[in-house]
Amino acid sequence: MEKIEIMRSMLENNPENGLAWYLLGAEYVDTGNESEALYAFSQALNYCGQEFKTQIYEQLARLTDKKEAISKESLNNGSHDKIPGNEKNTENRAEEKNTENRAEEKNTGNQGEYESILEDASEEYDDLEEDYESDNSDEGCESDDLNEDYDSDDLDEDYESDEDCESDDSGVNYGTGDDKLIRLSVVEGGKSREDSFAAAQKRSPVTFDNVGGYEDLKDVIRMKIIKPFSSQGLFSRYKKKSGGGILMFGPPGCGKTYIAKATAGECQAGFLAVHITDILDPYLGVSSQNVKDIFAKARTMRPCVLFFDEIDTIGFNRSKLASEHMRPIIDQLLTEIEGIDSDTQNMLIIGATNMPWDVDPAFKRPGRFDKVIFVPPPDKKARIAILELKMADRPQEKQIDYNSIAEKTELYSGADLENVVETATENVLSEILKTGVERPVSTKDLLKAADSTRPSTIEWLKTIKNFVKYSNQTGLYNEVENYLSKRGRYL
């Protein structure tokens, strides 16, 4: 039994060791375990060289002859002397004996090699046992407890119970014990969608308190997914479902992504951000399946916020497509948001884009993205709130005039305001390093930083101004038109 355990431990480390499989089969033959011997010899045929195949075939022939002899003896039991042809049975037994003697003679030549392998295997087995004991000692398990739980007798009983597993028609035992498994190593790869989904299940720590301004947009989001959870009876009585779709568009850096993350944190829902790399695949049909898998995963996380950043890349206007490869992806996305078998209850689907004119019109209808909301650069009140948030926990003078800074930063996005604060902080740090005198950030520093920067939203506002003028038949850009009419002097 000890030799068998050694062979098994060797095969756990190297399942392709054909010689070890052969020796294991020979040991099973000696112990009378024929089904295990057949399995071991079949594995040996897969991995061993040509020089051992003849010996394996002879061992298999021995097993076959032995089975036939046993079956004949069982049939002839009790009437052996009365049945004619006993002379043939005697001759068969003599032939079996001669076959066994010939196999033993051939195996004698491999005895030295067999003993050396057993010696190396025993050393390897001792090393494995030491590693196992050291691992258990690190986990706080004592060796005495380990010996009590796993006696050698218990191991023998467990192993013998594994040998009782059912065999298939070929007589080979395919039990479910660990000794039947070929262990595979795991190769670490890049970030997978499963990693993104696992990270998405963590609740977002950002809430609306961290978002300055945008009160109208916050009210729309509260009505979509936050209020239905806090007032379930009222909403169910009026048949108002929770969830739905919101499409946000506006200049870059105005906080669309941040608002989506704050929405998840506000309603204590999972936040799943979907990027183009999570969907596109070089093989035909896989990209559409990825879209289906993303929505299936999101439905298991409900309530959740499913956020598609730059949705114009995967929801591009189908009439403008230069090739047909993206069409199945767009169709699948439309079906998942609202289709025959789709269900977005307790799911808020938020899309964000800087180019709403490139989004397929089918996304912008009620039932998919019910609300198409313009996210403008923050107004004066929002700019003050953003500046206060960005200046929090920084060394600053007691009375900073945020009002004057907000007046000087018209059309600045949230990212532009953060850049103003960072620029002012860098200027102060540079001065401290030169003079060696530490001082806080002042209003003067912030105003100087605002004078040295320009809003990044002007180019986008000039572009959409043409769409407002020539492509606003549906009224999609009415909010943008009202915004531009009040700030035409800046453009």
C-alpha positions in Angstrom: 0.0 0.0 0.0 2.9 2.3 0.7 4.3 1.9 -2.8 0.9 2.7 -4.3 0.7 5.9 -2.2 4.1 6.9 -3.4 3.2 6.3 -7.0 0.0 8.3 -6.6 1.9 11.2 -5.0 4.3 11.2 -8.0 1.5 11.3 -10.5 -0.1 14.2 -8.7 3.0 16.2 -9.4 3.5 14.8 -12.9 0.4 13.2 -14.4 2.3 12.5 -17.7 4.8 10.1 -16.1 4.1 7.0 -18.1 6.6 4.8 -16.2 4.9 5.7 -12.9 1.5 4.8 -14.3 3.0 1.4 -15.4 4.5 0.7 -12.0 1.3 1.7 -10.3 -0.6 -0.7 -12.5 1.8 -3.5 -11.7 1.3 -2.8 -7.9 -2.5 -3.0 -8.4 -2.1 -6.3 -10.2 -0.1 -7.7 -7.2 -2.8 -6.5 -4.8 -5.6 -7.9 -6.9 -7.2 -4.6 -7.8 -7.9 -5.3 -11.5 -10.1 -2.3 -12.4 -7.5 0.1 -11.0 -4.7 -1.8 -12.8 -6.6 -1.5 -16.1 -7.0 2.3 -15.6 -3.3 2.7 -14.8 -2.1 0.7 -17.7 -4.4 2.7 -20.1 -2.9 5.9 -18.8 0.6 4.4 -19.2 -0.1 3.7 -22.8 -0.9 7.4 -23.4 2.4 8.7 -21.8 5.1 6.0 -21.9 7.6 5.3 -24.6 7.6 2.5 -27.1 10.0 0.3 -25.0 7.4 -0.2 -22.3 4.3 -0.7 -24.5 5.2 -4.4 -25.0 5.3 -5.0 -21.3 2.0 -3.1 -20.8 0.4 -5.3 -23.4 1.7 -8.4 -21.6 0.3 -7.1 -18.3 -3.1 -6.5 -20.0 -3.0 -10.0 -21.5 -2.3 -11.4 -18.0 -5.3 -9.6 -16.6 -7.5 -10.8 -19.5 -6.4 -14.4 -19.1 -6.9 -14.2 -15.4 -10.5 -12.9 -15.8 -11.3 -15.6 -18.3 -9.8 -18.3 -16.0 -11.9 -17.0 -13.1 -15.1 -17.0 -15.1 -14.5 -20.5 -16.3 -13.7 -21.8 -12.8 -16.9 -20.3 -11.6 -18.9 -22.0 -14.3 -17.2 -25.3 -13.7 -17.4 -25.1 -9.9 -19.0 -28.3 -8.4 -19.0 -30.3 -11.6 -15.4 -30.1 -12.6 -14.8 -33.8 -12.9 -17.9 -34.6 -14.8 -17.6 -32.1 -17.6 -15.6 -33.2 -20.6 -12.8 -31.1 -21.7 -11.2 -30.7 -18.3 -7.9 -31.6 -19.9 -8.1 -28.3 -21.9 -8.8 -26.4 -18.7 -5.7 -27.9 -17.2 -3.7 -27.0 -20.2 -5.0 -23.4 -20.0 -3.9 -23.1 -16.4 -0.5 -24.4 -17.4 -0.3 -21.8 -20.1 -1.3 -19.1 -17.7 1.5 -20.2 -15.4 4.0 -20.1 -18.2 2.8 -16.6 -19.2 3.2 -15.3 -15.7 6.7 -16.8 -15.5 7.7 -15.1 -18.7 6.4 -11.8 -17.5 8.2 -12.1 -14.2 11.5 -12.8 -16.1 11.0 -9.7 -18.2 10.1 -7.6 -15.2 13.3 -8.8 -13.4 15.4 -6.6 -15.8 13.5 -3.5 -14.7 13.8 -4.3 -11.0 16.8 -2.1 -10.4 15.2 0.8 -12.3 12.0 0.2 -10.4 13.8 0.3 -7.0 15.6 3.5 -7.9 12.3 5.2 -8.9 10.7 4.0 -5.6 13.6 5.5 -3.7 13.3 8.8 -5.4 9.6 8.8 -5.0 9.9 8.1 -1.3 12.1 11.1 -0.9 9.7 13.2 -2.9 6.8 11.9 -0.8 8.7 12.8 2.4 9.2 16.4 1.0 5.5 16.6 0.2 4.6 15.4 3.7 6.9 18.0 5.3 5.4 20.8 3.2 1.9 19.7 4.1 2.8 19.7 7.8 4.4 23.1 7.6 1.3 24.5 5.8 -1.0 23.2 8.5 1.3 24.5 11.2 1.0 28.0 9.7 -2.8 27.7 9.8 -2.7 26.9 13.5 -3.3 23.2 13.2 -1.3 20.9 15.5 0.3 17.8 14.2 -1.3 15.7 17.0 -4.8 16.7 15.8 -3.8 16.0 12.2 -2.7 12.5 13.1 -5.9 11.9 15.1 -8.1 13.0 12.2 -6.1 11.2 9.5 -4.9 7.8 10.7 -3.2 5.6 8.2 -6.1 3.1 8.7 -8.6 5.8 7.9 -6.7 6.6 4.7 -6.7 3.0 3.7 -10.4 2.7 4.3 -11.1 5.9 2.3 -9.0 4.7 -0.5 -10.6 1.3 -0.5 -14.0 3.0 -0.6 -12.9 4.9 -3.7 -12.0 1.6 -5.3 -15.7 0.5 -5.0 -16.8 3.2 -7.4 -18.8 1.9 -10.4 -17.0 1.0 -13.6 -18.1 1.5 -17.1 -18.6 -1.2 -19.7 -14.9 -1.4 -20.4 -14.2 -2.4 -16.8 -12.1 0.7 -16.2 -12.9 2.5 -12.9 -13.7 6.1 -13.3 -14.4 7.1 -9.8 -14.6 10.6 -8.5 -11.8 10.4 -6.0 -8.9 12.9 -6.0 -6.6 10.1 -7.3 -8.5 10.0 -10.6 -8.2 13.7 -11.3 -5.4 15.2 -13.4 -4.6 18.5 -11.7 -4.3 21.5 -13.9 -2.3 24.7 -13.2 -4.0 28.1 -13.4 -2.3 30.7 -15.6 -3.0 34.3 -14.6 -4.2 36.4 -17.4 -5.4 40.0 -17.9 -8.4 41.5 -16.3 -11.6 39.6 -17.3 -15.2 40.6 -17.3 -15.7 38.4 -14.2 -13.2 40.6 -12.4 -15.2 43.7 -13.4 -18.4 42.1 -12.2 -16.9 41.1 -8.9 -15.7 44.7 -8.4 -19.1 46.0 -9.4 -20.8 44.2 -6.5 -19.1 46.6 -4.1 -21.3 49.5 -3.1 -20.2 52.9 -4.3 -19.1 55.2 -1.4 -20.1 58.4 -3.5 -23.5 60.0 -2.9 -25.3 63.1 -4.1 -23.7 65.0 -1.2 -20.4 64.7 -3.1 -21.9 66.2 -6.3 -22.1 70.0 -6.4 -25.2 71.4 -8.1 -27.3 69.7 -10.7 -30.4 69.6 -8.5 -32.8 69.2 -11.4 -30.9 66.1 -12.6 -30.8 64.7 -9.1 -34.6 65.1 -8.8 -35.1 63.1 -12.0 -32.8 60.3 -10.8 -34.5 60.2 -7.4 -37.8 59.7 -9.1 -36.5 57.0 -11.3 -34.8 54.6 -8.9 -34.4 56.1 -5.4 -37.9 57.1 -4.4 -39.4 53.8 -5.6 -37.4 51.9 -3.0 -38.2 54.3 -0.1 -42.0 54.5 -1.0 -42.7 51.1 -2.5 -46.4 51.1 -1.6 -47.1 54.4 -3.2 -45.3 53.6 -6.5 -46.8 50.1 -6.8 -50.3 51.5 -6.2 -49.8 53.8 -9.2 -48.1 51.1 -11.2 -44.9 53.1 -11.5 -42.0 50.8 -12.0 -38.6 51.4 -10.6 -35.7 51.7 -12.9 -35.6 52.6 -16.6 -33.1 54.5 -18.7 -31.5 57.9 -18.6 -29.3 59.3 -21.4 -27.1 62.1 -20.3 -25.2 64.3 -22.8 -23.1 67.3 -22.4 -19.6 68.7 -22.7 -16.7 66.5 -21.5 -15.7 66.9 -17.8 -19.1 68.0 -16.5 -19.6 65.0 -14.1 -21.8 62.6 -16.0 -19.8 59.6 -14.9 -19.5 60.9 -11.3 -23.3 61.5 -11.2 -23.9 57.9 -12.3 -21.6 56.6 -9.5 -23.3 58.8 -7.0 -26.7 57.5 -8.0 -25.5 53.9 -7.1 -24.2 55.1 -3.8 -27.4 57.1 -3.0 -29.7 54.1 -3.4 -27.2 51.5 -2.1 -27.2 49.6 -5.4 -24.4 47.9 -7.2 -22.6 49.9 -9.8 -21.5 48.2 -13.0 -19.6 50.4 -15.5 -19.5 48.9 -19.0 -16.7 49.8 -21.4 -16.3 49.1 -25.1 -13.5 46.6 -24.3 -16.0 44.5 -22.2 -18.1 44.0 -25.3 -16.0 43.9 -28.5 -14.5 40.6 -29.5 -12.7 39.6 -32.8 -14.9 36.5 -33.3 -18.3 36.7 -35.0 -21.2 36.6 -32.6 -19.2 36.8 -29.4 -19.7 40.5 -29.0 -23.4 40.2 -29.0 -23.2 37.3 -26.5 -21.0 39.6 -24.3 -23.8 42.2 -24.2 -26.3 39.4 -23.2 -24.0 38.2 -20.5 -23.5 41.7 -19.1 -27.3 42.2 -18.7 -27.7 38.7 -17.3 -25.1 39.5 -14.6 -26.7 42.9 -13.9 -30.1 41.3 -13.3 -28.6 39.1 -10.6 -27.3 42.2 -8.8 -30.6 44.1 -8.7 -31.0 46.8 -7.6 -28.1 48.1 -9.6 -27.0 50.9 -11.9 -25.7 49.8 -15.3 -23.6 52.6 -16.7 -22.6 52.8 -20.4 -19.9 55.5 -20.7 -19.5 56.9 -24.3 -22.6 55.0 -25.4 -22.2 56.4 -28.9 -19.4 53.8 -29.5 -21.6 50.8 -29.0 -25.0 52.5 -29.8 -23.8 54.3 -32.9 -26.5 55.4 -35.4 -27.0 52.4 -37.7 -27.7 54.6 -40.7 -24.2 56.0 -40.5 -22.4 52.6 -40.1 -19.6 52.1 -42.6 -19.7 48.3 -42.0 -22.2 45.8 -40.8 -20.0 44.3 -38.0 -21.4 46.6 -35.3 -25.1 46.2 -36.3 -25.7 42.9 -34.3 -24.2 44.5 -31.2 -26.5 47.5 -31.5 -29.5 45.3 -32.1 -28.7 43.1 -29.1 -28.2 46.2 -26.9 -31.6 47.5 -28.0 -33.2 44.1 -27.2 -31.7 43.8 -23.8 -32.8 47.3 -22.7 -36.3 46.7 -23.9 -37.3 43.6 -25.8 -39.8 40.7 -25.6 -37.8 38.7 -23.0 -36.0 41.6 -21.3 -36.7 42.8 -17.8 -35.1 46.0 -16.4 -37.2 46.2 -13.2 -35.0 47.6 -10.4 -32.3 48.4 -12.9 -31.3 51.9 -13.8 -29.5 52.1 -17.1 -27.6 55.2 -17.6 -25.9 56.2 -20.8 -23.5 59.1 -21.2 -22.2 60.7 -24.3 -20.5 63.8 -25.6 -22.0 63.3 -29.1 -25.8 62.7 -28.8 -26.2 63.2 -32.6 -24.3 59.9 -33.2 -26.5 57.8 -30.9 -29.0 55.6 -32.8 -32.6 57.2 -32.6 -34.0 53.9 -31.3 -32.2 54.4 -28.0 -33.7 57.8 -27.5 -37.4 56.8 -27.4 -39.5 56.2 -24.3 -39.1 52.7 -22.9 -35.3 52.6 -23.4 -33.8 55.9 -22.4 -37.0 57.6 -21.1 -35.2 60.8 -20.2 -32.6 62.5 -22.4 -31.0 65.1 -20.1 -28.6 67.8 -21.0 -25.8 68.1 -18.4 -24.5 71.6 -18.9 -21.4 73.1 -17.4 -22.2 73.9 -13.7 -23.9 77.1 -12.9 -22.6 79.6 -10.3 -24.1 77.9 -7.3 -22.8 74.5 -8.5 -19.3 76.0 -9.2 -19.2 77.3 -5.6 -20.1 73.9 -4.3 -17.5 72.2 -6.5 -14.8 74.6 -5.4 -15.6 74.1 -1.7 -15.5 70.3 -2.2 -12.1 70.4 -4.1 -10.6 72.8 -1.5 -11.7 70.7 1.5 -8.9 69.4 3.7 -6.3 71.7 2.0 -4.5 74.4 3.9 -6.4 77.6 3.0 -7.2 81.0 4.4 -10.2 81.4 6.6 -12.4 83.4 4.3 -12.0 82.4 0.7 -14.2 84.4 -1.7 -15.7 81.6 -3.7 -18.3 83.9 -5.1 -15.8 86.0 -7.0 -14.0 82.9 -8.2 -17.3 81.4 -9.5 -18.1 84.6 -11.4 -14.7 84.4 -13.1 -15.1 80.8 -14.2 -18.3 80.9 -16.3 -18.6 77.9 -18.7 -15.9 76.0 -16.7 -16.7 72.3 -16.3 -16.1 70.4 -13.0 -12.8 69.1 -14.4 -11.8 72.6 -15.3 -12.6 73.8 -11.7 -10.5 71.0 -10.3 -7.7 72.1 -12.6 -8.0 75.6 -11.2 -7.6 74.3 -7.7 -4.7 72.1 -8.6 -2.9 74.9 -10.5 -3.3 77.3 -7.5 -2.0 74.6 -5.1 1.0 73.9 -7.4 1.8 77.7 -7.5 1.7 77.8 -3.7 3.9 74.8 -3.2 6.4 76.1 -5.7 6.6 79.4 -3.7 7.0 77.5 -0.4 9.9 75.4 -1.9 11.7 78.6 -3.0 11.2 80.7 0.1 11.0 78.0 2.8 7.9 79.8 4.3 4.7 77.7 4.4 1.4 79.5 3.8 -2.2 78.4 2.9 -3.9 78.8 -0.4 -5.7 82.1 -0.8 -8.4 83.7 -2.9 -5.7 85.5 -4.8 -4.0 82.3 -5.7 -7.3 80.8 -7.1 -8.1 83.9 -9.1 -4.6 83.9 -10.6 -5.0 80.2 -11.5 -8.4 81.0 -13.1 -6.8 83.8 -15.2 -4.2 81.3 -16.5 -6.7 78.7 -17.7 -9.5 78.5 -20.3 -12.8 76.5 -20.2 -12.6 73.3 -22.2 -16.4 73.3 -23.0 -16.3 76.1 -25.5 -15.4 73.9 -28.5 -18.2 71.5 -27.7 -20.8 74.3 -27.3 -19.8 75.7 -30.6 -20.3 72.3 -32.3 -23.7 71.6 -30.8 -24.8 75.2 -31.7 -25.0 74.1 -35.4 -27.1 71.0 -34.4 -29.4 73.2 -32.5 -29.8 75.5 -35.5 -30.2 72.8 -38.2 -31.1 69.5 -36.6 -33.6 70.2 -33.7 -36.8 69.1 -35.4 -37.5 66.6 -32.6 -36.9 69.2 -29.9 -34.0 67.1 -28.5 -31.8 70.1 -28.1 -34.3 72.6 -26.6 -32.5 72.7 -23.3 -29.2 73.4 -25.1 -30.9 76.2 -27.0 -32.1 77.8 -23.8 -28.7 77.5 -22.3 -26.9 79.0 -25.3 -29.3 81.9 -25.6 -28.3 83.1 -22.1 -24.6 82.7 -22.7 -24.1 83.8 -26.3 -21.6 86.5 -25.3 -19.1 83.9 -24.2 -19.3 82.1 -27.6 
